[in-house]
Amino acid sequence: MDDAGRTAALTPAESVAAHEPARPWLNHRHLMAAYGVFLAYAGVSAIFAGGEDKVWAIWAACGYAAALLILWRSRARTVAALVSVAVAVLAPLLWLSVAYPLEAGMMVIDRSAMLLIHHGSPYLPSAQVISWLSYNPYLPVMTLFGLPYAAGLGGLAGNSGVWLAVGTVAVLTVAFWIAMPHRPCVSCRRDALLGLAVAVASPVIGLNLAVITTDPPVLAFMLLAFALAARPVRAARPVRAAGPVRAAGPVRAAITGAASSGAALGVACDLKSTAWLAVPVMAAMFAARDGARAAGRFLGAAVLTMVVLIAALAPATLVRGDAAAALVQNSVLFPLGLTHYKTPAESLLPGHLLTAMGTAGHVVSIGLLLAAGLAIVISLLIRPPREVSAACWRLAIGLALIFLLGPDVRFGYFIYPLGLVGWLALTGPDRP
């Protein structure tokens, strides 16, 4: 039953509640405005983009237009969002997966899975690097998406890009379910589904899923970490007994939330180095909000998760020096442009333009990147964020600075700051 049919069976008060969700950005008016922006972006991309981006834009424009038409003719918000997911994300993903060859990144992931099975490390040693495609800029957990191919599965079942999309949506589902309150009302579960559908259908995530990039699962685990970090704020209410207020329960809740959040972020950090900045930002937030013990538990869980995953998915890096050196060369030095072979990715961002000027420009870009990192650390020490929303904003701003100033950074990396801001809009505080 869609939103309109379900609402018909409700009382007038329940009907109003169904039409006006607790999250303002999920109400009918804001959704129509959001899908109007989505449609405009897809229309411009359909005209000026090329290749796979153009294919996505054509599909997406149809999906967004269909969602707008449904929203205009009815109040079936969930139906409109699900239609947009099907037409703007699922259809182009399947089309591009079948009609186009694998992206370079997916070929790297498939090769890394084969290397892991045969050599215990997903990285080629430096002696076997013959071009920029020889590098694997991802961390060991990314190898998991190539294991179906390495196991011999063919077609869509062995396509690492499809598994990236499935993994991303699965993690986002958990994140939205945790982030949305589960009050005894009609709209709670629908709000979680609606927020998930809008996030997946949006160009920020939908485009990256359809054309298959490696950033969506990293962002999904970061958002899951923020969702888990927000739980103690709601659960940590003093329990009044006959005597003084008992604080042990809230303290335990805060520490448990910190540990689970750290574990989720540890997975993100073992997928791609773009998640690393979230560790100091969230640690500062936990220390300011819940105390040093919660921050220590968060850091311990994040580090332990990373070590365990590296031991499981790249065991050779812990016992062989050449394998450990290959990990650093592939996942740290190559993204910074400090290896012999450089990525051919181009953009008009300041850091890349500086790098294109030669060695001096590259040094300036690295210097600006380090200065931005130092400024972020100082801001965390002087004025740490004291709530999850403040930490989200601090991380979004920090990542935007790093992507603007860093060498060899493409526009696609802005999925992270845009995704964080979108998360805050979709899961922000309830309406008073």
N, C-alpha and C positions, 0 to 999 in steps of 0.2 A: 504494500500500500504506500503511495507517495505522500508527501507532506499535505497536499490539499485534501486527499481522502481521509487521512488520519485526523486532520483538524476538524472535519465535519462532524466527527463523533464526540468532540470535546465540549465541555461547558464554555460559556463566553469567556470566563477568566482564563481557562486553560488554553483557549484558542488564541488569546492575546499573547500568552506566554510562548506558545508554539511559534507564532509569527515574529516575536521579538526576543531573540536569544540573549543570553546573558552577555555574550561577547558582541559589542557594537559592530565590529567589522564583519560579523556573520549575518547581520540583518539584511532584509531585502534591498533596501536602498543602497547600502554600501557594496553589496555583492554586484548589483547592476553597474555601479561606477567602476568596480574593480574589473569586471569582465569587459567593460567598454575600453579600459586602458589596455587590457590583454589583447583585445581585437585590434586596436590601433597599432600596437607593437607588431603583432603578427602580419598585419596588412603592409606595414612599411618593410618588414623583413622579406615578405613575399615579392616585393618589387625590387629591392636593392640587394638582397643576399643572393648567394649562389650555392651550388652543390647541395649537400644534405640539409643545411640550414634553410634553404629555399623550399625543399620538400616538406620539412617540418612546418614551415610558416604557412604553406597552403593548407595542409591538414588542420593546423591549429586555428587558422582564421575561420574555417568551417565549424570547428568545435565550439569556439567562443561565440560565434554568431548564433549557433543553435542554442547555447546556454542563455544568451541574452533574450532570444525569442521566447524561450520557456519562462524566464523570469518576467518578461513583459506581459505574457498571456496568463500567467498564474503565479502563485506564491510557492511553487514546488522547488524550494531552494536546493534540497539534496538531490533531486532528480536532475536539475540543471547542472550541478557540479559533477555528478557521475557521468552525464553525457559528455561533458567537456573532457573528462579524463579519458573516456573511451576513444573520442575522435581526435583530440589534440595530443595525446600521449601514446596510448596503446596502439592505435592504428599506424602512426608513422614509425613507431619503434619496430613493429613487426615488418612493415614495408621496407624500411632501411636495412633491417637485419637480413632480409632475404635478397633484396635487389642490389645491395651495395657490398663491396668487399669490406673485410674487417678494418676498423681503424687501427692506426699504428699502435695506439695504447693497448688495444685488445690483443694484438699479436704479441706484444711484450708480456702481457699477463699470461697468455697461453704458453709462451716459451718459459716463463718463470716457473709455471707449474710442472712442466716437463723437467726442468733443471732440478727442482726440489725433489721430485720422485727419484731421479737418478743420481744426484750428487749431494743432496742434503742442504742445498742453498739455492735460492731463486736468482742468484746474481752470477754473471759471467766474470771470471777473474780478469784483471787488467790486460793480461797477455792475449786474451781472445777478443778484446774490444776493437772492432774494425770500422765502426761508424757510430753516429749518434743513436741509431736504432739498437745498438748493442747494449745500451744502458737501460737499466730498469729503475726509474726514479721513485718507485713505490716501495713501501715497507711490507714486511712479510705477510700480513693479513690479507693484502690485496691478492695474493697468490691463490687464495681459496676460490675466487671466482673463475679461475682457469682450470681447477681440478676436474670438473666434468669433461672438459675437452681432453685433458691429459688421460682421463680414464677411458677414453675411446668413444664417448658419446658424439653423435653427429647432429647436424641441423640445429634447430633452435635449442634443443636440449643441451648441446655442447657449446652454445654461444655464450661467451663470458659476459657480453654486454647485456643479454637478457637476464642473466643471474645478478648482475649489478643492479638492474632495475627492480627485480624481485626482492633482493636484500634491502634495498633502500626503502621500498614501500613497507616492508615488514617492520623495519626499525621505526619508521615514522609513525606507523600505526600504534606501536607501543608508546611512543613519545606522546602522541596526542591523547591517547587513552589515559595516561598518567597525568598529563597537564590539565585536562578538563575535570572539573569537580563532579563528583557523582552524588549530587543531591537527589532526593526522591521527587524528581520532577520529570515532565515529559521530554524536555528538550536536551537533557544532559548527554545521553548517548548519541543523539542525532547531531549535536554540536561537535562532538569528537569526530564523527564520520564526515560531517560537512567541512570542518577545518582541515582534515586530512585530504579530502578531495580537492578543495581549493588550492592547497599548497602543492599537491602533485600536478594539478592542471596548469598552474601558473607558469609563465615563461621562465622564471628563475629555476625551477626544478624540472618542469616538463620538457623544455628544450634540451637540457643536459641528459635527461633520460632517453629521449628519442634519438638524438644523434650520438649517444653513448659516450659519455666522458666519465672519468673516475672520481669526480668530486661529490656527486650526490650521496653515496654511502658514508663518506667522511662527515658531511654536514649532518646527515641523519643521526649518527652516533653523538655528535656534538650537541644536537638538540635533545637527544635522550638524556645526556648528562645534565643539561639544564633543567629538564623536566624532573629528574630525580632529585636535583639539588633544591628544587622549590618545595618538595614534600614536607621537610621539617617545619617550614614556616606555617603550614596549615595544621600540622599534627602537634607541634610543640607548644601546646597550651597548658599552663599549670593546672595540676589536678589538686583541688582543694579537699583536704580532709578535715577532721575535727581539729587538728593542730595547725602548724604552719604549712605554707605551700610546699608541696613536694616537687622538686625540680629534676629528680632522677629520670623520670619518664621522658620529658622533653630532651634532656641531654642525650639519652640513649637513642632517641629518634633522630636527633641531629647527626650523631656519629654514624648511625646506620645509613642515613641519606647521603652523607659525605662519602662513605665507602662505596656504595652502589654507584654514585655519580662518578667517582674516580675510576671505577672499573669500566664504565661505559666510555669515558674519555680516553682511557688507556687503549681501548680497541681503536678509537678514532686515530690516536697518535701512532698506532702500529699499521694504519692504512696509508697515511700520507703525512708528510711533515707540515702541511698547512694547518694541522690541528694543534701544533705544539704550543702556540701562543695562548691557547685556552687554559693550559695548565697553571701558569702563574696568575692569570686573571681570576680563575675560579678558586685557587688556593687563597688568594688575598680576600676574596669574598667570604669564604668559609671562616677564615681567621677573624674578620671584622664582625661577622654575623653570629657565629656559633662558638668562637674561641679557638685557641691554638690546637687543642686536642682534635677537634673536628677537621681542621686544616691538615694536621699530621695524618689522620686517618685517610683523608682524600688523597694526599700525595702518596702515601704508602700503597693504597689500592691501585692508583694509576701506574706507579712504577712496577709493582708486582705483576699486574696484568700485562704490561709491555714485555717484561722479562720472560714470563711464562709463554706468551705467544711467540716470541722470537725463538725460544728453546723448542717449541713444538713445530714451527713452520720454517725455521732456518737454523736447525741444530748445528750445522757445520760452522756457522759464524761464531759459535761459543767455544769451539775446540781447535779451529784452524785459523792461523793469522791471516792467510791470504783471503779466506772467505770473509773475515771481519773487515779487512781493508776494502774488499769489494763492496760490502754493504755501505760503508762510509762514502766510497767513491760514487756509487750509483744513486743513493738516496739523499745525500747531503751536498757533495761537491758538484755533481751534474746539474741539479736545479739552480745552484748559485752561479753557474757558468764558469766554474773553476777547473773544468776538465779539458782534455785536448780537443775533443769533438764537442761542438755546441749544438743546442737545439735550433732547428730552423724556424721555430715559432716566432711570429712577428706581431707587433702591436704598436700603437701610437702612445703608449704610456711613457711617462718621463723616464723611468728607470731603463726601459728598453732603448729609448732614444739615446740616452747617455752611453749605454753599452755599445751601440752601433757606431759611436765616435772613436772607438779604439780602446787601447789599454787604459789610458788616463780616464776616459769616461766610465769604463767598467769599475775602476777603483773608486771613483766618485760615487757611483751607484751603490757599491758595497758599503762605503762610508756613510752615506745617507741612510741606508738600511739599518746599519748598526746604531746610528744616532736615533732613529725612530724607535728601535727596540729599547735603547737606554731611556728614552723619554717615557715610554710606556711603563717600564719598571719603576722609574721615579714617581710617576703618577700613582702607581699601586701602593708605594710606600707612604707617600704623603697623604693621599686621599683614597683609600681602598673602597671599592664598591661594597655596599652593605646589604644588597638584596640582589636577587637573580636578574631582574630587569636592568639594574645598573651595570651588572657584570656583562650582560648581553650587549649593551650599548658600548661599553668600554672595549670589548673584544671586537665588535663590528668596526669601530673607529680605528683600532690598532691594525686590524687586518687590511682595511682600506689603505692606510698609510703604507704598509709593507708592500702591498701589491702595486701601489703607485710608484714606489721608489726602487723596488727590487729589480734585478736584472732578469731578462728573459721571462717576463710575466705576461700572460695573455689576459684578455678581457674576461674570459670564462671564469677566472678565479674570483670575480666579484659575486659569484653565487653565494659565497660565504657571508660577507656583510649584508647583502640583500636578503639572504635567507634568514639571518638572525633578526633583522628588523621585521621581516614578515612574520616570523614566529611570535614576536612580541605583539604584533597587531592581532594575530589570530587567537592567542592564548592569554591576552592581557587580563587585568583585573576585571571582576564583574562590574556591571553597571550599577551605580548607587541606587 
